Amino acid sequence: MRISLSFLTALAVAFPIAAALASGKAKEAPKDGPQLPPAKIEDAHVVTAWTRAAEQGTDTHVFITVENKGQSPIYVKGGATDIATAVQLVKFEMLGATVRTVLVDPVAVDPQGRYVFEPGVVAIELRDLKRSLHKGEKIPFTVVFANLGEINVDAEVDSRSAVRYEEPPPDAIPPAGAKKSGH
């Protein structure tokens, strides 16, 4: 068996580092940049909450818009309600010609940012409804944030086929009669 000099050198360097890490005596690397203030529940604002009409025993989804007024990221980890057997954070994926939901990790809302849970993207799924939901009613719903707490909201029930998207900002729509760019 032949052992190269470079292999022996690598072992000589690796063993003391591994031993220091194992003993807990290794120094932690310094953290660069300023430390952000911790996020607080007061930083989180649920701007909208809505769901689609659905029959008892079926599943539906709650779509929310969350704003973060703080200087640190916040994380939506799920929700809670008494009208469903289970509540879980999901994203939508195509599987052949059908759409399915897949569990996801908490969703980050950037500092001074906004995150919109949209149909076909991400939602909070209500599984096995205990009662039917009808257009026009409001259901009590709790948005749960990782390491922050909860915010109670009323989610408006819309039609079974409702799709709501954020209104574009006013400057995103060119005024009537505006000339197109020549690019």
C-alpha positions in Angstrom: 0.0 0.0 0.0 1.4 3.4 -1.0 0.4 6.6 0.8 1.3 9.9 -0.7 2.9 12.8 1.1 0.0 15.1 0.3 -2.4 12.6 1.9 -0.3 12.5 5.1 -0.1 16.3 5.1 -3.9 16.5 4.8 -4.3 14.1 7.8 -1.9 16.1 9.9 -3.9 19.3 9.3 -7.4 17.7 9.6 -6.9 15.8 12.9 -6.1 18.8 15.1 -9.0 20.7 13.7 -11.4 17.8 14.1 -10.1 17.3 17.7 -10.6 21.0 18.5 -14.1 21.0 17.1 -15.0 17.8 19.0 -13.7 19.2 22.3 -15.6 22.4 21.8 -12.4 24.5 22.0 -12.4 25.7 18.4 -13.2 29.4 18.0 -16.4 30.3 16.2 -15.8 32.3 13.1 -16.6 36.0 13.6 -19.9 37.1 12.2 -19.7 39.8 9.6 -22.0 42.8 9.4 -24.3 44.4 11.9 -26.6 42.3 13.9 -30.3 42.7 13.0 -32.8 43.4 15.7 -35.0 40.4 16.5 -38.3 40.1 14.7 -41.4 40.8 16.7 -45.0 39.8 16.1 -45.8 43.6 15.8 -43.7 43.6 12.6 -46.2 41.1 11.0 -49.4 42.4 9.3 -51.9 40.1 7.6 -53.3 42.4 5.0 -55.8 40.0 3.3 -57.1 36.5 4.0 -59.5 34.7 1.8 -60.6 31.2 0.8 -62.9 29.5 -1.7 -66.3 28.0 -1.0 -66.2 24.3 -0.4 -68.3 21.4 0.8 -68.0 19.6 4.1 -65.4 16.8 4.0 -63.4 18.4 1.2 -60.2 20.5 1.2 -59.7 24.1 0.4 -57.0 26.7 0.7 -56.5 30.0 2.6 -54.6 32.7 0.7 -53.1 35.6 2.7 -51.0 38.6 2.1 -48.4 39.3 4.8 -46.4 42.5 5.2 -43.2 42.7 7.3 -42.7 46.1 8.8 -39.6 45.1 10.7 -35.9 45.0 10.0 -35.5 41.2 10.2 -37.2 38.4 8.2 -40.3 36.8 9.6 -41.6 33.3 8.7 -45.1 32.1 8.2 -45.2 28.5 9.3 -48.9 27.7 9.0 -52.3 28.3 10.4 -55.1 27.0 12.6 -58.9 26.9 12.5 -61.6 24.9 14.2 -63.4 24.2 10.9 -60.9 21.8 9.5 -59.4 18.5 10.7 -55.9 19.5 9.7 -54.1 22.7 8.5 -50.8 22.7 6.6 -48.6 25.0 4.6 -48.3 23.8 1.0 -47.1 24.7 -2.5 -48.7 23.6 -5.7 -47.0 21.3 -8.2 -47.9 19.9 -11.5 -47.9 16.1 -11.7 -48.7 15.3 -15.3 -52.0 17.0 -16.0 -53.0 17.4 -12.4 -52.1 19.8 -9.7 -51.1 18.4 -6.3 -50.0 20.1 -3.1 -46.7 19.4 -1.3 -45.8 20.4 2.3 -43.3 23.2 2.5 -41.0 24.8 5.1 -42.0 28.1 6.6 -42.3 30.9 4.1 -40.0 33.9 4.6 -41.2 37.5 4.4 -38.3 39.8 3.8 -37.7 42.9 6.0 -39.9 45.8 4.8 -41.4 43.3 2.3 -44.6 41.6 1.3 -45.4 38.0 0.5 -48.6 37.0 -1.3 -50.0 33.5 -1.0 -51.6 32.9 -4.4 -53.6 30.2 -6.1 -51.2 27.9 -7.9 -48.2 29.0 -5.9 -48.4 28.6 -2.1 -51.3 28.5 0.4 -52.4 27.2 3.8 -54.5 24.1 3.2 -57.6 23.3 5.2 -58.0 19.5 5.1 -61.3 17.7 5.6 -63.6 20.6 6.3 -66.0 20.0 9.3 -68.7 22.1 7.6 -69.4 23.7 4.2 -68.1 27.2 3.4 -70.4 29.5 1.5 -69.5 32.6 -0.5 -70.0 35.8 1.5 -69.3 34.4 5.0 -66.1 34.9 7.0 -64.3 32.2 8.9 -62.0 32.6 11.9 -58.5 31.8 11.0 -55.1 32.0 12.8 -51.9 32.7 11.0 -49.0 31.1 12.8 -45.5 32.6 12.6 -42.3 30.7 13.5 -40.8 31.9 16.8 -43.1 35.0 16.9 -46.7 34.0 17.7 -50.0 34.2 16.0 -52.4 36.7 14.4 -56.1 36.0 14.3 -58.0 37.1 11.2 -61.3 36.6 9.5 -60.9 34.9 6.1 -63.5 36.0 3.5 -65.1 33.1 1.6 -65.3 33.7 -2.1 -66.7 31.5 -5.0 -65.4 28.0 -5.6 -63.5 29.2 -8.7 -62.2 32.5 -7.3 -58.7 33.6 -8.3 -57.5 36.9 -6.8 -54.2 38.5 -7.7 -52.5 41.6 -6.4 -53.3 44.8 -8.2 -50.2 46.0 -10.0 -48.8 49.3 -8.8 -50.1 52.3 -10.6 -46.8 53.0 -12.3 -46.8 49.4 -13.8 -49.7 50.2 -16.1 -48.9 52.7 -18.9 -51.4 55.5 -19.3 -53.8 55.2 -22.2 -52.3 56.4 -25.5 -48.7 56.0 -24.2 -46.2 55.0 -26.9 -44.5 51.7 -26.6 -40.7 51.6 -26.2 -38.8 51.0 -29.5 -36.6 48.3 -27.9 
